[in-house]
């Protein structure tokens, strides 16, 4: 029998050859989680120990979700899409990405959802640039004081509570008092600036519709299109039929689109209609995620929800291109109660408020602005000199008229000075009335106020 002999050198060479030819790419390691329960747009997932807060997760059917709660044994996920197909036991994977939306000039004239997908049937939006939804607001040294006027075309606002580029001006009032109309008229008034072609004058507009009826959003789009204002406006729509997660994210989507233009040195006007519904959506999400409720069942960080959003509206310094983003948040009150939780929160964050009163609206005083409560903390810095000179006493005269009017209801005989003050106040009220979708150029406003006062 032949003796089998293997030399050690052959064994060593064979092992070296095997090690060099081995490719580890065939083996991979991936974290996988499992859905423990799902419903109402929220899923709870166990596993995924390396998941980060606000990270995008992918479900088995390709639907994305946002990791909001990182508990000891499970993750609370807001489902971004149709959650009907998500069931217990399905696998969930990490993406390693945070939520972002496409941005750019291609969004002008379009209606998109909170993920940046077009929903107006006009085709795909081609944009290679993206921007994260959760971004730090400009710091103190990156800002400049508000000093440029943003004309609304509404006499009572431009004369008494002026708005500057980079300001946050709250529009507050009961339902059906004309809050959306004020915001839409402000957007329409930017048409002359857009048609001028001057980049320093042009204002790109964003209208964020939160929790509204689909027919209402379509009506707003039709109004803007009819006025020729849709070409410089983007509508971010999260209608009432959308899940609470979409309504919570919609304002941040609009803000991300606007910040892209702001950091390019352009001017932006963004309307949040309205933040009351965003707060209610966030309350629903938080309760479904089993977070502890606070006042009025809102979570403890509901103030931060709005502050981190509205602080992104700013006038940037010259070093950053002197762009601006002006915010017009809208808050709906109940029975005129401005001391409720959400209204007081947003009032403390913003640079002033325009208060619309139901009694004035029903008395056909439109826009129904209550002069005594409305204020702009920027003031004359956001007015042109001509308007500042003719409208100096207008706010005081109207406030005195309202006080005298209430007194005159119970007085049978008034002295001539009081009757003259009442007559003058009535003329001023008529002077400041204005039809819907008919903003006035600032030159006409100055002449009108000068002639009436």
Backbone torsions as a table, in degrees:
resi	resn	phi	psi	omega
1	UNK	NA	133.9	-177.8
2	UNK	-74.1	134.6	-178.8
3	UNK	-80.1	128.9	178.6
4	UNK	-84.0	121.7	-179.1
5	UNK	-127.9	127.6	177.3
6	UNK	-121.7	125.7	-178.2
7	UNK	-83.0	146.7	178.8
8	UNK	-58.9	-32.6	-179.7
9	UNK	-62.8	-36.7	-179.9
10	UNK	-67.1	-40.2	178.7
11	UNK	-64.1	-44.4	179.7
12	UNK	-62.0	-43.7	-179.8
13	UNK	-64.6	-38.6	179.6
14	UNK	-65.9	-41.9	178.2
15	UNK	-65.7	-41.5	177.4
16	UNK	-60.0	-44.1	-179.6
17	UNK	-63.4	-39.7	179.9
18	UNK	-66.7	-43.0	-179.4
19	UNK	-64.4	-41.2	-178.2
20	UNK	-69.1	-31.8	-178.2
21	UNK	-88.1	-6.9	-177.7
22	UNK	-73.7	130.0	178.7
23	UNK	-115.6	112.6	-177.4
24	UNK	-76.9	-2.9	-176.5
25	UNK	-61.9	-23.0	-178.4
26	UNK	-67.5	-24.6	179.6
27	UNK	-102.4	136.8	-179.8
28	UNK	-142.4	159.4	-179.3
29	UNK	-121.7	131.4	-177.7
30	UNK	-142.7	133.6	176.3
31	UNK	-76.7	134.2	179.7
32	UNK	-132.8	133.3	175.1
33	UNK	-112.1	171.5	179.7
34	UNK	-131.4	142.4	179.1
35	UNK	-74.7	124.5	177.7
36	UNK	-92.9	-34.8	172.2
37	UNK	-160.8	155.4	-177.6
38	UNK	-150.0	145.5	177.8
39	UNK	168.0	151.0	178.0
40	UNK	57.7	33.9	176.8
41	UNK	79.9	7.3	-179.3
42	UNK	-123.7	137.9	174.7
43	UNK	-127.0	142.0	174.0
44	UNK	-107.3	128.4	-172.6
45	UNK	-122.8	132.8	173.6
46	UNK	-103.9	150.6	-174.5
47	UNK	100.0	-158.1	179.8
48	UNK	51.6	61.1	-176.1
49	UNK	-66.1	-19.6	-178.1
50	UNK	-96.2	3.6	-178.4
51	UNK	-63.2	145.7	-178.9
52	UNK	-109.4	156.7	177.1
53	UNK	-65.8	141.3	-177.2
54	UNK	65.8	17.0	175.8
55	UNK	-82.7	146.7	175.6
56	UNK	-81.2	131.1	175.3
57	UNK	-114.9	151.2	-177.7
58	UNK	-116.8	126.7	178.2
59	UNK	-84.5	174.2	-174.2
60	UNK	-60.0	-35.6	-177.7
61	UNK	-88.8	8.3	178.5
62	UNK	94.4	-9.2	178.4
63	UNK	-66.6	141.5	179.8
64	UNK	-95.2	154.4	176.0
65	UNK	-140.7	157.7	-178.1
66	UNK	-111.5	121.7	-179.5
67	UNK	-77.2	109.8	-178.8
68	UNK	-105.9	-37.6	-179.1
69	UNK	-109.7	124.7	174.2
70	UNK	-112.5	91.1	179.8
71	UNK	-90.3	179.9	-175.9
72	UNK	-65.4	-43.9	-173.7
73	UNK	-112.2	-10.9	-177.5
74	UNK	-150.6	168.6	-179.5
75	UNK	-119.1	132.4	173.7
76	UNK	-90.1	121.6	-172.1
77	UNK	-120.3	130.5	172.0
78	UNK	-88.9	120.7	-176.9
79	UNK	-78.9	127.3	-179.1
80	UNK	-102.4	78.7	-178.4
81	UNK	146.2	-160.2	-178.8
82	UNK	-74.7	117.6	-177.3
83	UNK	-98.7	8.4	-178.1
84	UNK	-66.6	-29.6	-177.3
85	UNK	-89.7	1.1	-178.5
86	UNK	-91.2	121.8	-175.7
87	UNK	-127.9	163.2	178.0
88	UNK	-61.3	136.6	177.9
89	UNK	96.8	-13.5	179.1
90	UNK	-68.9	153.5	-179.4
91	UNK	-85.8	151.3	178.7
92	UNK	-132.0	137.5	-179.1
93	UNK	-121.8	154.9	174.4
94	UNK	-80.5	152.3	172.8
95	UNK	-110.7	-19.7	-177.8
96	UNK	74.6	11.3	-177.5
97	UNK	-120.1	156.9	172.2
98	UNK	-101.6	162.2	-176.9
99	UNK	-68.3	129.4	178.9
100	UNK	-141.7	162.8	179.1
101	UNK	-129.8	150.4	173.6
102	UNK	-68.6	148.9	-178.3
103	UNK	-136.2	165.6	176.3
104	UNK	138.8	174.3	-177.5
105	UNK	-68.5	-16.7	178.5
106	UNK	-66.1	-13.3	179.5
107	UNK	-81.2	-13.9	179.5
108	UNK	-65.3	132.8	179.9
109	UNK	83.1	6.7	-175.4
110	UNK	-116.1	160.7	174.6
111	UNK	-115.0	123.3	-175.8
112	UNK	-127.7	162.1	175.6
113	UNK	-90.9	176.8	-176.8
114	UNK	-63.7	-10.3	175.6
115	UNK	-98.2	4.0	178.9
116	UNK	85.7	8.4	179.1
117	UNK	-85.6	134.2	-179.0
118	UNK	-68.4	139.9	179.5
119	UNK	-127.9	17.2	-178.1
120	UNK	-101.1	2.4	177.9
121	UNK	72.3	18.0	-178.1
122	UNK	-102.9	17.5	176.4
123	UNK	97.4	176.2	-176.7
124	UNK	-73.9	147.8	174.4
125	UNK	-97.3	117.2	-178.0
126	UNK	-92.3	111.1	179.5
127	UNK	-145.9	127.0	-179.6
128	UNK	-90.5	-15.0	-178.0
129	UNK	-93.4	143.8	177.5
130	UNK	-132.8	156.6	179.7
131	UNK	-140.8	134.7	-179.3
132	UNK	-67.3	145.8	179.7
133	UNK	-71.7	-39.5	-178.1
134	UNK	-96.6	97.6	-179.8
135	UNK	-126.3	150.9	178.3
136	UNK	-68.1	137.0	176.0
137	UNK	-69.1	158.6	177.1
138	UNK	-56.4	140.5	179.7
139	UNK	-77.8	176.3	-177.7
140	UNK	-61.3	-44.5	-176.7
141	UNK	-73.7	-15.0	178.6
142	UNK	-87.9	-3.3	-176.1
143	UNK	-103.8	164.3	174.9
144	UNK	-133.4	151.8	-179.4
145	UNK	-65.2	146.8	180.0
146	UNK	-71.6	122.3	-177.2
147	UNK	-142.6	-5.7	-180.0
148	UNK	-103.7	130.9	-179.9
149	UNK	-73.2	143.1	168.9
150	UNK	-112.4	105.3	-174.2
151	UNK	-74.5	129.0	178.3
152	UNK	-90.9	-19.3	-175.4
153	UNK	81.9	2.1	179.4
154	UNK	-106.9	119.0	-171.7
155	UNK	-58.2	-45.3	-175.4
156	UNK	-66.1	-25.7	177.9
157	UNK	-84.6	-51.1	-177.0
158	UNK	-64.4	-25.9	-178.6
159	UNK	-88.2	-37.3	-170.9
160	UNK	-113.6	-35.8	178.7
161	UNK	-128.2	69.1	-173.5
162	UNK	-65.6	151.7	-179.8
163	UNK	-115.3	134.2	178.4
164	UNK	-107.9	160.8	179.0
165	UNK	-69.3	122.8	-176.5
166	UNK	100.8	-2.1	-178.6
167	UNK	-85.7	156.6	170.5
168	UNK	-111.3	108.3	-177.7
169	UNK	-116.2	115.2	-177.5
170	UNK	-77.3	137.5	171.2
171	UNK	-111.1	115.8	-170.7
172	UNK	-131.3	143.9	178.8
173	UNK	168.7	171.5	177.4
174	UNK	-68.1	170.7	176.9
175	UNK	-66.0	149.7	179.1
176	UNK	59.0	44.5	174.1
177	UNK	-118.4	4.9	175.1
178	UNK	96.0	22.6	-178.6
179	UNK	-65.8	-49.5	-179.9
180	UNK	-63.7	-35.8	-180.0
181	UNK	-61.1	-42.1	177.9
182	UNK	-60.1	-44.2	-179.0
183	UNK	-66.9	-43.0	-178.8
184	UNK	-66.8	-39.7	177.2
185	UNK	-62.1	-35.8	177.6
186	UNK	-64.6	-40.1	176.9
187	UNK	-64.8	-45.0	-179.3
188	UNK	-61.9	-33.9	-177.7
189	UNK	-68.2	-14.2	179.5
190	UNK	-81.9	1.3	-175.7
191	UNK	-63.1	-43.1	-179.4
192	UNK	-61.2	-41.7	178.6
193	UNK	-63.8	-39.3	-179.3
194	UNK	-66.3	-42.0	-178.1
195	UNK	-71.4	-17.8	179.0
196	UNK	-68.0	-25.2	-179.8
197	UNK	78.1	0.1	-179.7
198	UNK	-82.3	116.5	-178.1
199	UNK	-59.3	-29.5	179.7
200	UNK	-76.9	-17.8	-179.8
201	UNK	-99.3	-30.3	-176.2
202	UNK	-64.1	140.5	178.0
203	UNK	-126.3	118.6	174.6
204	UNK	-84.6	136.9	-172.9
205	UNK	-115.6	145.2	176.8
206	UNK	-130.2	127.2	177.5
207	UNK	-114.7	115.7	-179.1
208	UNK	-102.9	113.2	-179.3
209	UNK	-100.2	118.5	-174.3
210	UNK	-118.2	117.3	173.1
211	UNK	68.4	23.0	179.0
212	UNK	-95.0	164.4	175.6
213	UNK	-66.0	147.0	177.8
214	UNK	-59.9	-35.7	179.7
215	UNK	-67.1	-34.2	178.2
216	UNK	-66.9	-42.7	178.7
217	UNK	-64.3	-40.6	177.7
218	UNK	-64.0	-36.3	178.1
219	UNK	-66.1	-41.2	177.5
220	UNK	-62.4	-44.0	178.6
221	UNK	-61.1	-41.9	178.8
222	UNK	-64.0	-39.9	178.1
223	UNK	-62.4	-44.9	179.7
224	UNK	-65.4	-40.3	-179.3
225	UNK	-66.9	-41.0	179.9
226	UNK	-64.7	-33.9	-179.9
227	UNK	-84.8	-2.8	-178.8
228	UNK	76.8	21.1	-176.7
229	UNK	-101.8	-6.0	-176.3
230	UNK	-71.6	-25.2	-175.4
231	UNK	-66.5	-21.1	177.8
232	UNK	-116.6	21.0	-176.6
233	UNK	-125.9	140.5	171.7
234	UNK	-113.9	133.2	177.8
235	UNK	-109.1	121.2	174.2
236	UNK	-102.9	114.8	-171.3
237	UNK	-112.6	125.8	170.2
238	UNK	-127.9	80.4	-173.4
239	UNK	-66.8	174.0	-175.9
240	UNK	-61.4	-25.6	-179.0
241	UNK	-75.9	-14.0	179.6
242	UNK	-74.2	160.8	178.0
243	UNK	-70.5	163.1	-178.7
244	UNK	-61.4	-32.0	179.3
245	UNK	-61.8	-40.5	179.2
246	UNK	-67.4	-40.0	179.5
247	UNK	-66.4	-33.4	177.6
248	UNK	-68.6	-36.2	-174.9
249	UNK	-87.2	-22.6	-172.2
250	UNK	-54.0	-46.2	179.6
251	UNK	-61.3	-34.3	179.4
252	UNK	-70.3	-32.2	175.4
253	UNK	-64.0	-48.9	177.8
254	UNK	-60.1	-40.2	179.6
255	UNK	-65.2	-39.0	179.4
256	UNK	-64.9	-41.1	177.8
257	UNK	-63.5	-41.6	-179.8
258	UNK	-69.3	-38.6	179.7
259	UNK	-63.1	-33.5	177.7
260	UNK	-57.9	-44.9	179.1
261	UNK	-71.5	-38.8	-177.9
262	UNK	-59.9	-43.7	-178.6
263	UNK	-75.5	-6.4	171.6
264	UNK	-91.5	5.7	179.9
265	UNK	85.3	14.1	-179.2
266	UNK	-99.6	168.2	-178.0
267	UNK	-108.2	137.3	-173.3
268	UNK	-131.7	142.4	170.8
269	UNK	-120.5	124.3	-179.6
270	UNK	-123.5	132.5	-179.7
271	UNK	-112.8	126.6	176.2
272	UNK	-106.1	106.8	-173.4
273	UNK	-122.0	97.0	-7.6
274	UNK	-130.8	162.1	-174.9
275	UNK	-75.7	-14.5	174.2
276	UNK	-62.5	-42.8	-179.2
277	UNK	-71.7	-30.6	175.4
278	UNK	-66.1	-41.4	178.8
279	UNK	-63.3	-39.5	178.1
280	UNK	-66.0	-38.7	177.7
281	UNK	-65.5	-40.4	179.3
282	UNK	-67.5	-35.0	175.7
283	UNK	-62.8	-42.8	178.8
284	UNK	-63.2	-44.1	179.1
285	UNK	-61.6	-44.8	-177.2
286	UNK	-65.2	-40.5	179.3
287	UNK	-68.0	-37.9	177.3
288	UNK	-67.8	-28.3	176.3
289	UNK	-83.7	1.9	176.8
290	UNK	66.6	33.5	173.8
291	UNK	-80.8	147.9	-177.8
292	UNK	-66.6	130.6	179.7
293	UNK	-79.6	155.6	177.1
294	UNK	-121.1	-138.4	-178.3
295	UNK	-62.6	133.4	-177.7
296	UNK	54.2	27.3	178.7
297	UNK	68.8	7.6	174.7
298	UNK	-76.1	150.8	177.1
299	UNK	-70.8	166.3	-175.6
300	UNK	-66.5	-23.0	-176.1
301	UNK	-101.3	23.7	-178.3
302	UNK	-68.7	-27.0	175.2
303	UNK	-65.2	-43.8	179.1
304	UNK	-65.0	-29.0	176.6
305	UNK	-54.8	-45.0	-177.2
306	UNK	-89.4	-33.0	-177.0
307	UNK	-67.3	-41.6	-178.8
308	UNK	-71.7	-21.0	175.6
309	UNK	-78.4	-50.1	-173.9
310	UNK	-76.2	-23.8	177.6
311	UNK	-68.4	-13.8	177.6
312	UNK	-74.8	-18.7	174.7
313	UNK	-76.4	123.6	-173.4
314	UNK	-161.4	163.0	167.6
315	UNK	-103.7	114.4	-175.3
316	UNK	-78.1	155.8	179.1
317	UNK	-70.0	166.1	179.6
318	UNK	-62.8	-31.3	180.0
319	UNK	-64.7	-27.2	-179.5
320	UNK	-100.5	12.8	175.1
321	UNK	98.7	6.3	179.0
322	UNK	45.7	34.8	171.9
323	UNK	-75.5	172.2	-179.5
324	UNK	-150.5	154.2	170.5
325	UNK	-134.3	115.1	-178.7
326	UNK	-96.6	130.4	-177.9
327	UNK	-108.5	133.6	173.3
328	UNK	-120.9	79.5	175.8
329	UNK	-72.7	145.2	178.8
330	UNK	-116.1	134.8	177.7
331	UNK	-127.2	132.7	177.6
332	UNK	-98.2	127.0	178.5
333	UNK	-97.7	163.9	176.6
334	UNK	-109.6	117.2	178.9
335	UNK	55.2	36.8	175.8
336	UNK	71.1	16.6	-176.6
337	UNK	-86.0	97.6	179.1
338	UNK	-85.4	-2.3	-179.5
339	UNK	-94.2	7.6	177.3
340	UNK	-69.3	173.4	-171.0
341	UNK	-62.8	-57.8	-175.4
342	UNK	-67.3	-45.5	177.4
343	UNK	-56.8	-43.3	-179.4
344	UNK	-67.9	-35.0	176.0
345	UNK	-58.5	-51.8	-174.3
346	UNK	-71.9	-34.0	175.9
347	UNK	-59.8	-39.7	-178.5
348	UNK	-72.1	-22.4	-179.3
349	UNK	-85.3	-36.2	-171.2
350	UNK	-83.9	172.9	-177.5
351	UNK	-99.3	26.2	-179.2
352	UNK	141.4	168.9	-179.9
353	UNK	-144.0	148.6	172.8
354	UNK	-109.8	112.1	-174.5
355	UNK	-99.2	120.9	179.2
356	UNK	-101.4	128.0	-172.6
357	UNK	-106.3	133.3	-177.6
358	UNK	-63.9	-37.8	-179.2
359	UNK	-62.7	-41.5	177.9
360	UNK	-66.5	-40.1	179.8
361	UNK	-62.0	-43.4	-179.8
362	UNK	-70.5	-22.6	176.7
363	UNK	-86.5	11.0	177.8
364	UNK	67.6	24.6	172.0
365	UNK	-94.6	100.1	-174.2
366	UNK	-132.5	130.0	2.7
367	UNK	-67.1	141.4	-170.6
368	UNK	-85.9	58.3	-175.2
369	UNK	-85.1	125.0	175.7
370	UNK	-83.8	108.0	-173.9
371	UNK	-65.7	-33.9	-175.9
372	UNK	-68.1	-31.2	-176.6
373	UNK	-97.9	-28.8	-178.0
374	UNK	-72.5	141.8	-178.3
375	UNK	-155.0	149.7	171.3
376	UNK	-121.4	121.6	-177.2
377	UNK	-79.6	-6.5	173.7
378	UNK	-87.2	-40.8	172.9
379	UNK	66.4	-138.0	-173.5
380	UNK	-62.3	-18.2	178.3
381	UNK	-63.6	-20.4	-178.9
382	UNK	-107.0	22.7	178.8
383	UNK	-120.7	147.7	171.7
384	UNK	-74.8	158.5	-173.6
385	UNK	-62.0	-37.9	-178.0
386	UNK	-62.8	-45.0	179.8
387	UNK	-67.3	-37.3	-179.7
388	UNK	-62.7	-36.8	-176.8
389	UNK	-75.8	-34.3	-176.6
390	UNK	-89.2	-21.5	-174.7
391	UNK	-105.3	17.5	-174.6
392	UNK	-57.0	-48.9	-175.3
393	UNK	-98.3	2.8	-172.7
394	UNK	-61.2	-47.3	-177.4
395	UNK	-64.5	-43.0	179.6
396	UNK	-64.8	-43.9	-179.6
397	UNK	-61.7	-41.2	-179.6
398	UNK	-68.9	-38.7	178.4
399	UNK	-64.1	-41.8	177.6
400	UNK	-65.9	-36.2	178.5
401	UNK	-62.8	-43.0	-179.6
402	UNK	-63.4	-40.4	178.3
403	UNK	-66.8	-42.7	179.2
404	UNK	-66.7	-36.4	-179.8
405	UNK	-63.2	-42.1	178.1
406	UNK	-65.1	-37.1	178.9
407	UNK	-69.7	-38.2	-175.8
408	UNK	-67.3	-20.5	179.1
409	UNK	-63.8	-26.2	-176.6
410	UNK	-109.7	-2.3	-178.2
411	UNK	-103.4	131.0	-178.4
412	UNK	-85.8	-33.4	-176.6
413	UNK	-129.4	123.9	-178.7
414	UNK	-115.5	147.7	177.2
415	UNK	-72.9	162.2	-177.4
416	UNK	-57.7	-36.4	-179.0
417	UNK	-64.8	-40.6	179.4
418	UNK	-67.5	-40.3	178.8
419	UNK	-64.6	-37.5	178.3
420	UNK	-66.0	-39.1	178.9
421	UNK	-65.9	-39.0	177.9
422	UNK	-65.8	-41.0	179.7
423	UNK	-65.3	-41.8	178.5
424	UNK	-64.2	-42.3	178.8
425	UNK	-62.3	-40.5	178.6
426	UNK	-63.1	-37.2	177.6
427	UNK	-66.4	-39.8	179.6
428	UNK	-65.2	-39.0	178.1
429	UNK	-61.6	-44.4	178.4
430	UNK	-65.3	-35.7	-179.7
431	UNK	-62.3	-37.6	-173.9
432	UNK	-89.6	-2.1	174.6
433	UNK	-68.5	146.8	-174.2
434	UNK	-154.0	133.1	179.1
435	UNK	-71.6	160.4	-179.1
436	UNK	-69.2	147.5	176.7
437	UNK	56.6	34.3	179.8
438	UNK	-137.9	64.2	179.8
439	UNK	-68.9	146.5	-178.2
440	UNK	-99.5	140.0	171.4
441	UNK	-61.7	151.3	-174.5
442	UNK	-62.2	-30.2	179.0
443	UNK	-63.7	-43.9	179.0
444	UNK	-66.6	-36.4	178.8
445	UNK	-61.8	-45.0	-178.4
446	UNK	-61.3	-46.3	-179.5
447	UNK	-64.1	-41.9	-178.6
448	UNK	-64.0	-46.3	179.8
449	UNK	-66.2	-40.0	179.2
450	UNK	-62.9	-42.4	-179.1
451	UNK	-69.2	-33.6	-176.2
452	UNK	-83.7	-16.6	-177.9
453	UNK	-109.3	NA	NA
